[in-house]
Amino acid sequence: MISVELCASEPQAQSGKLIDTIQPELTAWPDRELVYAARNFTRTPDKLSNDRDITRLTAAKLRPQRVVRRPKES
């Protein structure tokens, strides 16, 4: 039972360290919102992709951005 608990806590500790490392570098609000959601995620990191909020936030980041092209000046 103890070994199962240790195995489950190690990935959470590592993901917490990763979030602590990248969080100060993020300036865009969608990025910060995703990190906030990941930090407050209570289950194990391998379940992140199953979470509805995380999926919504990552889908918004992956959606192609609309590019507005200016007409060429003659």
Summary of the structure (lengths in Angstrom):
residues: 74
radius of gyration: 17.8
end to end distance: 73.9
largest distance: 73.9
contacts: 135
relative contact order: 0.11
helix: 70%
strand: 0%
